[in-house]
Each structure stands twice: as C-alpha cells, then as structure tokens.
Amino acid sequence: MAAKKKKSTTRSDTSLKSLNLYTFFLDRASESKTLHEALKAKGARVELHREHFDKDADDQVWLPEVCQRGWVVISHDQFNELEKQAIRNASGRAFLIVAGDATGEQKATLVTGALRRMLRILNSTRAPFIAKVYRANRVNVLR
C-alpha cells in the first residue's frame, strides 16, 4: 500500500495568479511610492489618483468613475456615508486600510501581506463591497 503524500505547508504564490485580473487604484490617502512599487513588484496593475484626477477632486466625483472603470480602490480613508453610497451605486469594490497613521512602508507591508486574502474576496464576493484591511493580515468585508 502506498503511503499518502504529505501536504506541503509552504505557501506558494499560485494564489496570486489572479492578480492580473484587477487594477488597483490608490487614492490620495493611500498613494505612496512604496505601496505603488510593492504592488507592482507582486505583478499588480496600479493606477494613481494624481494621474487621473485633480488633487482636490471630491471623492463623490472620482469614486463612481473609478468604480465604473472596474478598478479596485485602496484607501487609507474611512469613507463617509455619501462616499459609501457612491461605491454601492457604481457597483464598486474598495479596501480600506485600518492602520492609524501608517507610513507608506507600513501600508505596503500591510497590503502586500493581505493580498492573498484580498484576492480571495475579489474572486468570491460580488460587487459592490467595501472591506477593511487590518494589521495581522485580517480582511473583513462590510455589507
């Protein structure tokens, strides 16, 4: 009788294969060179707020446009009710970084550490949704 193969406990990057299906949009609050480069290094497509909108563009203006393009918002802001409604109305998807006054490097570590969980949510949860990304790679979807 053949012995059962022991399952590897080493995580592979195969779960990041679906990363190329999404474009992440870093808003003003999350836009940092470190986070941008960290996501690009993982193979993500990334758009920056400053490349598409004025610095003082109202969130209720750019949020629907970004969501209608199918881009996934990453923000360090905690959206108010009008902004949440804009995301819902445009069938958007957003991840909110919950990390206080995190530096760009800390945001990059937090988001790249949670990327597999974020992709699982993107692959399994219908839009619209807003999820919060916490330290310790915890991600919770809000409905």
Buried (B, 14 or more C-beta within 10 A) or exposed (E): EEEEEEEEEEEEEEBBEEBEEBBBBBBBBBBBEBBBEBBEEBEBBBBBBEEBBEEEBEBEEBBBBBBEEBBBBBBBBEBEEEBBBBBBEBBBBBBBBBBEEBEBEBBBBBBBBBBBBBBEBBEEEEBBBBBBBBBEBEBEEEE
